[in-house]
Amino acid sequence: MIQILIAGAGKSANHLIDYFLKESIQQNWFITVADGDAKMLTEKVGNHPNALGIVLDITATKDRQALVKQADIVVSLMPPHLHILLAKDCLQFGKHLITSSYISPELKELNAAAKEAGLMFMCEMGLDPGIDHMSASMLIHDINRVASDIVSFKSYCGGLIAPVSDNNPWHYKFTWNPINIINAGKSGAIYLENGNEIHVQYTDIFKQAASLSIDQLGDFVYYPNRDSLDYIDIYQVQGVETFMRATIRNKEFCMGWHALIKLGLTDSVIEYRCKGISNASLMKMIANYTDTSISIAEYVAQLLGISLNSELMKMLHYLDLFSEVDFIDIEKTTAADFLFKILLKKWDMNENDQDMVIMQHDIAYKHKHKTHSVTITLVVYGENKHFSAMSKTVGLPMAILTKLILTKQISSLPSGVLIPTMQQIYKPVLKELAKHQIVFTEKIN
């Protein structure tokens, strides 16, 4: 019986686990799901005859290695910094590894060893990164068959709350790992625009969010995502004049998040003693409140240069930042941890909430001395809090690739530390994703 090890059973794992459980009977697979949360394992694995949930401390080397050794393939949904533990085990025991996270410098160092061992460590195999790489590569390769000069590439993706469940002033709820929202943009961003390298600092990323219109859905904004330049060579579009990978949000979110940064609420370094004090009292410390003749809300409004009745102040009030009746029950905290705890409550999805994933690629290219453009767009809606669009679009690419490997449907399996830009990977994966209603529409301009 084929053994599959899934490490991690969090928000993004539901569709993946469900896919494997459904396939396991027909394929004669046994699924081991390892996570630190026993309750979560029970909810997701239950009493399925071909699956077992195991409570695991991923840093416990002996226990982790025992699971990797008995597996035929490892699928990791662990936090990014923990993939390296499984990768080293996979190298030691000769197992393929699939993750949805960006390639870390530590993982990159294993490339030569993985190649030599004939192992595939496929990273960035989720939504963004993942489906973006596959769909962009397919589009670029299609264009290259008729035109060699791609002059502009812009890729946008966002996990948002669906309009039917959008009922807070931030127009946002958590549909994936919440800590990623707190840390979004902290490393700044680099992209190419009209031949110029543009560097954006964290303090300006959300302030400079630009408009984006999505057919049938309306107006959004986007901000640049990490270092886009790394992907120019990966996508083989050397000579491109504009190249950007970006994140989609509603305009209110970016306006509000820029204000949170300005107020110091995303800082994770300075600690404050806070046992028994109110949210408002802590906000006074974080915002360096000095004018005691006015309230903390008035002080913040002045600091941001906005009116007390503005939409932005309503958004800040919604987070209970100025509350005198909400008290903090821990000894000390950073501003970011304080904010994180509030957002976990305020932005939690209700059981029947639906989320929405949007992805769009805009490409301009020259053919016969004329410039043409093509846009492909993906919109996926979730069913509810547990079977979300985010879980579906992150989990299914990994699950499908795993099946294709185990059923030997991929010719000449590539080896090394990789991302899914090669045709023998993206073509069959995108084909099956379309059967799950994960499909792009194309518009030629």
Sequence and secondary structure as in RCSB ss.txt:
>XXXX:A:sequence
MIQILIAGAGKSANHLIDYFLKESIQQNWFITVADGDAKMLTEKVGNHPNALGIVLDITATKDRQALVKQADIVV
SLMPPHLHILLAKDCLQFGKHLITSSYISPELKELNAAAKEAGLMFMCEMGLDPGIDHMSASMLIHDINRVASDI
VSFKSYCGGLIAPVSDNNPWHYKFTWNPINIINAGKSGAIYLENGNEIHVQYTDIFKQAASLSIDQLGDFVYYPN
RDSLDYIDIYQVQGVETFMRATIRNKEFCMGWHALIKLGLTDSVIEYRCKGISNASLMKMIANYTDTSISIAEYV
AQLLGISLNSELMKMLHYLDLFSEVDFIDIEKTTAADFLFKILLKKWDMNENDQDMVIMQHDIAYKHKHKTHSVT
ITLVVYGENKHFSAMSKTVGLPMAILTKLILTKQISSLPSGVLIPTMQQIYKPVLKELAKHQIVFTEKIN
>XXXX:A:secstr
 EEEEEE  SGGGHHHHHHHHHHHHHHTEEEEEEES HHHHHHHHTT TTEEEEE  TT HHHHHHHHHH SEEE
E S GGGHHHHHHHHHHHT EEEESS   HHHHTTHHHHHHHT EEE S BBTTBHHHHHHHHHHHHHHTT SEE
EEEEEEEEEEE GGG  STT     S HHHHHHTTTT EEEEETTEEEEE HHHHTTT EEEEETTTEEEEEEE 
SBTTHHHHHTT TT SEEEEEEEE HHHHHHHHHHHHTTTT  S EEE TT BHHHHHHHHTT   TTS HHHHH
HHHHT  TTSHHHHHHHHTTTT SS B  SSEEEHHHHHHHHHHHHT   TT  EEEEEEEEEEEEETTEEEEEE
EEEEEE SSSSS HHHHHHHHHHHHHHHHHHTT SSS   EEE S SHHHHHHHHHHHHHTT   EEEE 
